[in-house]
Amino acid sequence: TADQETVNATTVTNAQLQTMIDQGVTGALAARDALRSTNGDDSHNSRTGTIGHEAAYGMSWKTLMKMMTDKYCPRNEIMKLEMEI
């Protein structure tokens, strides 16, 4: 019943509640950072990952353009645009 729930409730001050929230957020961020460091991929695209300047300069222009075209100009989108014209 509602009366039993009220009796079993614990009083929490705003400061205590904020501390619990802060601890939860800190724990969640630490878990995210740990997972991110083990994956090494911030792009959410396991196919390519994040490419730095060193990697970009280490590949041919043709390879770089192919990667950029694949990412930013998907084939099915180009086909849709061609059909609209």
Secondary structure, DSSP 8 states (H G I E B T S, - for coil): -HHHHHHH-----HHHHHHHHHHHHHHHHHHHHHHHHHH---SS-TTT----HHHHHTS-HHHHHHHHHHHHS-HHHHHHHHHH-
